[in-house]
Amino acid sequence: MKKSLMLALAASGAAAALAPSTASACACGCGVFDVGESSLMQTVENTSATVWVRYDYMDQNQNWAGASKAPAANNDDKKLETSFYTVGGSYMINHDWSVMAELPVYQRALTTTDDNGTIVGPPGTIFTGHDTTPGDLQLVATYTGLSKDMSTGLSLGVKLPTGDDRGPHGRLGGAEFDRDSLPGTGSTDLMLGVYHTGALNIAQTLGYFVQARYQFAVATEGGYRPGNELDTAAGLGYDLGAFGVITKVAPVLQVVGSLRQRDSGAAADPLNSGYDRILIAPGINARINRVGIFADVELPLYQRTNAASSVSIEGTSGQLVAPALFKVQLSYSF
């Protein structure tokens, strides 16, 4: 395993923990964007730093309760569409340690219901609110000194409450956004991670990886504590070699899993929060000299969301899920 793997691992970052809140039921599950092949991409040899930009897209337009679709009428929220623009950088201190910083910017649109007629009225009016703002800053240190080839490592990170957890200041005053649907959780979280990579053939063209990260809040505010979240990924990649100016092309197949506990606190919606799911993610990993390119689409194989047993309990039941998740990342190694 090359020295540059440390830089790629630093890019694994911390999951942006967002999930449901009071009368909202919008399970974001954004942590899946920060695990997998894009966070473990090989960089050029003998580099000391890497910077990257990433675009992720998620359109949560299906109401889900348990392991199946639920009537859209059961959920006051109808659609949560988000474009995530993330910038990050990592620096290799020495053979054993690297550090990483990553900041997302959210462009989010929430289509929801004015239950009481106090926002746009009359009661029951469907409307859309918008919020474009930075999210929570993530800082991670990665230790790769467990083996000489750096094929196994551990990470420790913190997510800081820099994101918007109060709502946009506009005509609607942010009233359409609940705590779960905002870019910031208002919490300070710790992240613990582990990874292992290796090759399955002598030529080392067929590689594999496994990765896991656990995130939990250690300080909260405003009566909202996001549920603890475990995100995992395992995958295979096959290096096809160079093609013209393209110095590397490697198809990738990954399986990504998430397990999210229920939110808690006065501003949370425990009944309609928490989930577990498994996604399959075909993708491509390419390189043109110092420039890395990665893209994939993540499709659910299984998903189960917690939901109130009846709409009569609190007026809403279920969580919004997306039929597919998309990711494109560009990186440059120095």
C-alpha positions as CSV (number, residue, x, y, z in Angstrom):
1,M,0.0,0.0,0.0
2,K,1.5,3.3,-1.1
3,K,2.3,6.2,1.1
4,S,-0.4,8.3,-0.6
5,L,-3.2,6.2,0.8
6,M,-3.0,8.2,4.0
7,L,-4.1,11.3,2.1
8,A,-7.0,9.5,0.5
9,L,-8.1,8.1,3.9
10,A,-8.1,11.6,5.4
11,A,-10.7,12.5,2.8
12,S,-13.1,10.0,4.4
13,G,-14.1,12.9,6.7
14,A,-17.0,12.9,9.1
15,A,-20.6,12.1,8.3
16,A,-23.0,15.1,8.3
17,A,-25.6,13.8,10.7
18,L,-29.0,15.0,9.7
19,A,-32.3,13.2,10.5
20,P,-36.0,13.8,11.4
21,S,-37.4,16.3,13.8
22,T,-40.7,17.6,15.1
23,A,-43.6,16.8,12.7
24,S,-41.1,16.6,9.9
25,A,-40.0,13.1,9.0
26,C,-37.2,13.8,6.6
27,A,-34.4,11.2,7.0
28,C,-31.4,12.7,5.3
29,G,-28.8,10.0,5.8
30,C,-26.0,12.1,4.4
31,G,-23.3,10.1,6.1
32,V,-23.2,7.6,3.2
33,F,-21.6,10.3,1.1
34,D,-18.5,10.2,3.3
35,V,-17.7,6.5,3.2
36,G,-16.6,4.3,0.3
37,E,-14.2,4.4,-2.6
38,S,-14.2,8.2,-3.0
39,S,-12.8,8.6,0.4
40,L,-10.1,5.9,-0.2
41,M,-9.0,7.0,-3.7
42,Q,-5.3,6.4,-4.5
43,T,-3.3,9.6,-5.2
44,V,0.0,10.0,-7.0
45,E,3.1,8.8,-5.3
46,N,5.1,10.9,-2.9
47,T,2.5,13.6,-2.4
48,S,2.0,15.5,0.8
49,A,-1.4,17.1,0.3
50,T,-4.7,16.6,-1.5
51,V,-7.6,19.0,-2.1
52,W,-11.0,18.0,-3.5
53,V,-14.5,19.2,-4.4
54,R,-17.5,16.9,-4.3
55,Y,-21.0,17.2,-5.5
56,D,-23.7,15.0,-4.0
57,Y,-27.4,15.0,-4.9
58,M,-30.4,13.5,-3.1
59,D,-34.0,13.9,-3.9
60,Q,-36.2,12.5,-1.1
61,N,-39.6,12.2,-2.7
62,Q,-41.0,9.0,-1.3
63,N,-42.7,8.5,2.0
64,W,-41.5,5.3,3.7
65,A,-42.7,3.5,6.8
66,G,-41.0,0.3,8.0
67,A,-39.7,-1.6,5.0
68,S,-42.2,-0.3,2.4
69,K,-43.6,2.8,0.8
70,A,-46.3,4.6,2.7
71,P,-49.1,7.0,1.5
72,A,-47.7,10.4,0.8
73,A,-50.7,11.9,2.6
74,N,-49.4,10.4,5.9
75,N,-46.4,12.7,5.9
76,D,-46.7,16.5,6.1
77,D,-43.3,16.8,4.3
78,K,-43.6,15.9,0.6
79,K,-40.1,16.4,-0.9
80,L,-36.6,17.3,0.4
81,E,-34.2,18.0,-2.5
82,T,-30.6,18.7,-1.7
83,S,-27.4,19.5,-3.6
84,F,-24.3,19.2,-1.5
85,Y,-21.2,21.1,-2.6
86,T,-18.2,20.0,-0.4
87,V,-14.7,21.3,-0.4
88,G,-11.9,19.6,1.6
89,G,-8.2,19.1,2.0
90,S,-5.8,16.7,3.7
91,Y,-2.2,16.9,4.7
92,M,0.2,14.1,5.5
93,I,2.2,15.0,8.6
94,N,4.4,11.8,8.4
95,H,4.2,8.1,7.7
96,D,1.8,7.5,10.6
97,W,-0.5,10.6,10.7
98,S,-2.5,12.8,8.4
99,V,-5.2,15.5,9.1
100,M,-8.2,16.5,7.1
101,A,-10.8,19.3,7.0
102,E,-14.0,19.3,5.0
103,L,-16.9,21.7,4.7
104,P,-20.2,21.2,2.9
105,V,-22.5,23.8,1.5
106,Y,-26.2,22.9,1.3
107,Q,-28.6,24.0,-1.4
108,R,-31.9,22.6,0.0
109,A,-35.6,22.9,-1.0
110,L,-38.2,21.5,1.3
111,T,-41.8,21.0,0.1
112,T,-44.1,20.7,3.1
113,T,-47.5,21.5,4.6
114,D,-48.7,24.6,6.4
115,D,-50.8,22.7,8.9
116,N,-52.2,25.6,10.9
117,G,-52.2,28.3,8.2
118,T,-49.7,30.4,10.0
119,I,-47.0,30.5,7.3
120,V,-48.6,30.8,3.9
121,G,-52.2,29.7,4.7
122,P,-54.9,28.6,4.5
123,P,-54.4,25.4,6.6
124,G,-53.2,22.5,4.5
125,T,-51.4,24.6,1.9
126,I,-48.4,22.9,0.3
127,F,-45.5,25.2,-0.2
128,T,-41.7,25.1,-0.7
129,G,-39.0,26.7,1.4
130,H,-35.3,27.2,0.4
131,D,-32.1,27.3,2.4
132,T,-28.6,27.7,0.9
133,T,-25.9,27.8,3.6
134,P,-22.7,26.1,4.8
135,G,-23.1,23.0,6.8
136,D,-21.1,21.6,9.7
137,L,-17.3,21.6,9.6
138,Q,-15.6,18.3,9.9
139,L,-12.0,17.7,11.2
140,V,-10.4,14.2,11.2
141,A,-7.0,12.8,12.2
142,T,-6.0,9.4,10.6
143,Y,-3.5,7.0,12.0
144,T,-1.9,4.6,9.5
145,G,1.0,3.3,11.6
146,L,-0.6,-0.1,12.3
147,S,1.1,-1.6,9.3
148,K,4.1,-0.6,7.2
149,D,2.1,-0.5,4.0
150,M,-0.6,1.6,5.7
151,S,-3.3,-0.9,4.6
152,T,-5.0,-0.7,8.0
153,G,-5.8,2.5,9.9
154,L,-7.9,4.3,12.5
155,S,-9.4,7.8,12.5
156,L,-10.7,10.2,15.1
157,G,-12.8,13.2,14.1
158,V,-15.0,15.9,15.3
159,K,-18.0,17.6,13.6
160,L,-18.4,21.2,14.8
161,P,-21.8,23.0,14.9
162,T,-21.0,25.6,12.2
163,G,-24.0,24.9,10.0
164,D,-27.4,26.6,10.0
165,D,-29.6,25.0,12.7
166,R,-32.2,27.8,13.0
167,G,-33.5,28.3,9.4
168,P,-33.1,30.9,6.7
169,H,-34.0,34.5,7.3
170,G,-36.5,35.4,4.6
171,R,-40.1,36.0,4.0
172,L,-41.1,32.8,5.8
173,G,-38.5,33.3,8.5
174,G,-37.3,29.7,8.2
175,A,-40.6,28.4,9.8
176,E,-40.9,25.8,7.2
177,F,-37.7,24.0,8.3
178,D,-37.6,21.8,11.4
179,R,-34.4,20.8,13.1
180,D,-34.0,17.6,11.1
181,S,-34.3,19.3,7.8
182,L,-31.7,22.0,8.4
183,P,-28.1,21.9,7.2
184,G,-26.7,22.0,10.7
185,T,-27.6,19.8,13.7
186,G,-26.5,22.3,16.3
187,S,-24.5,19.5,17.9
188,T,-20.8,18.7,18.4
189,D,-20.2,15.1,17.3
190,L,-17.3,12.7,17.6
191,M,-16.5,10.2,14.8
192,L,-14.5,7.0,15.2
193,G,-13.4,5.2,12.1
194,V,-11.5,2.1,10.9
195,Y,-10.5,0.9,7.4
196,H,-8.6,-1.9,5.7
197,T,-7.5,-2.3,2.1
198,G,-5.8,-5.0,0.1
199,A,-5.3,-6.8,-3.2
200,L,-6.8,-10.0,-4.4
201,N,-4.3,-10.9,-7.1
202,I,-0.6,-10.8,-7.6
203,A,-0.7,-8.0,-10.1
204,Q,-2.6,-5.9,-7.5
205,T,-5.1,-4.8,-10.2
206,L,-8.0,-6.2,-8.3
207,G,-8.4,-4.5,-4.9
208,Y,-10.8,-4.5,-2.0
209,F,-11.6,-2.3,1.0
210,V,-13.8,-2.3,4.1
211,Q,-14.5,0.8,6.1
212,A,-16.7,1.8,9.0
213,R,-17.4,5.0,10.9
214,Y,-19.5,5.6,14.0
215,Q,-20.7,9.1,14.9
216,F,-22.4,10.4,18.1
217,A,-23.2,13.7,19.6
218,V,-21.4,14.8,22.7
219,A,-22.9,18.3,23.1
220,T,-26.2,19.6,21.9
221,E,-28.4,22.7,22.0
222,G,-32.0,23.7,21.4
223,G,-33.5,20.4,22.6
224,Y,-32.3,18.3,19.7
225,R,-29.9,15.4,19.7
226,P,-29.4,13.6,16.4
227,G,-29.4,9.8,16.6
228,N,-26.1,7.9,16.7
229,E,-25.1,6.7,13.3
230,L,-23.0,3.9,11.9
231,D,-22.0,4.0,8.2
232,T,-20.1,1.2,6.6
233,A,-18.8,0.4,3.1
234,A,-17.1,-2.6,1.4
235,G,-16.1,-2.8,-2.2
236,L,-14.0,-4.0,-5.1
237,G,-12.1,-2.1,-7.8
238,Y,-10.3,-3.3,-10.9
239,D,-7.6,-1.2,-12.4
240,L,-7.8,-1.5,-16.2
241,G,-4.6,0.6,-16.7
242,A,-4.0,3.6,-18.8
243,F,-5.9,4.9,-21.9
244,G,-4.2,7.8,-23.6
245,V,-4.0,10.8,-21.3
246,I,-6.0,8.9,-18.7
247,T,-3.4,7.3,-16.4
248,K,-5.9,5.0,-14.6
249,V,-9.4,3.7,-15.1
250,A,-11.0,1.4,-12.4
251,P,-14.6,0.3,-12.3
252,V,-15.8,0.0,-8.7
253,L,-18.7,-1.9,-7.1
254,Q,-19.6,-1.1,-3.5
255,V,-22.1,-2.0,-0.9
256,V,-22.9,0.7,1.6
257,G,-24.8,0.3,4.8
258,S,-26.2,2.8,7.4
259,L,-27.7,2.3,10.9
260,R,-29.2,5.3,12.5
261,Q,-30.8,5.4,16.0
262,R,-33.8,7.6,16.8
263,D,-33.3,11.3,17.5
264,S,-34.1,12.6,21.0
265,G,-35.0,15.9,22.7
266,A,-37.9,18.3,22.9
267,A,-37.3,19.5,19.3
268,A,-36.9,15.9,17.9
269,D,-39.4,13.4,16.5
270,P,-38.3,10.1,17.9
271,L,-41.3,8.2,16.4
272,N,-40.4,9.2,12.9
273,S,-36.6,9.1,13.0
274,G,-34.0,6.4,12.8
275,Y,-33.5,3.9,10.0
276,D,-31.3,1.2,8.6
277,R,-30.5,0.5,4.9
278,I,-28.2,-1.2,2.5
279,L,-27.3,0.3,-0.9
280,I,-25.4,-1.0,-3.9
281,A,-23.1,1.6,-5.6
282,P,-21.5,1.0,-9.1
283,G,-19.0,3.7,-10.0
284,I,-15.8,4.6,-11.7
285,N,-12.5,5.8,-10.4
286,A,-10.1,7.5,-12.9
287,R,-7.0,9.6,-12.8
288,I,-5.3,12.0,-15.2
289,N,-1.8,12.5,-13.7
290,R,-2.5,14.4,-10.4
291,V,-6.2,14.8,-11.0
292,G,-8.5,12.2,-9.6
293,I,-12.1,11.7,-10.8
294,F,-14.7,9.6,-9.1
295,A,-18.5,9.1,-9.7
296,D,-21.1,6.7,-8.6
297,V,-24.8,6.1,-8.1
298,E,-26.1,4.5,-4.9
299,L,-29.3,2.4,-5.2
300,P,-31.2,1.0,-2.2
301,L,-31.3,-2.8,-1.9
302,Y,-33.1,-2.6,1.5
303,Q,-34.3,0.2,3.7
304,R,-36.4,0.4,6.9
305,T,-37.5,3.6,8.6
306,N,-39.1,4.1,11.9
307,A,-42.5,5.6,11.7
308,A,-45.4,6.5,14.0
309,S,-47.9,3.7,14.1
310,S,-50.7,6.1,13.2
311,V,-51.1,9.5,11.7
312,S,-53.4,10.4,14.6
313,I,-50.5,10.2,17.1
314,E,-48.9,13.5,16.0
315,G,-50.3,14.2,12.6
316,T,-47.5,12.7,10.5
317,S,-46.1,9.2,9.9
318,G,-43.1,8.0,7.9
319,Q,-39.9,9.4,6.5
320,L,-38.9,10.8,3.1
321,V,-36.4,8.6,1.2
322,A,-34.6,9.0,-2.1
323,P,-34.8,6.4,-4.9
324,A,-31.1,7.0,-5.8
325,L,-28.1,9.0,-4.5
326,F,-25.5,10.6,-6.8
327,K,-21.9,11.5,-6.2
328,V,-19.1,13.2,-8.3
329,Q,-15.7,14.1,-6.8
330,L,-12.6,15.8,-8.3
331,S,-9.3,15.8,-6.4
332,Y,-5.8,17.2,-7.0
333,S,-2.7,15.9,-5.4
334,F,0.4,18.0,-4.8
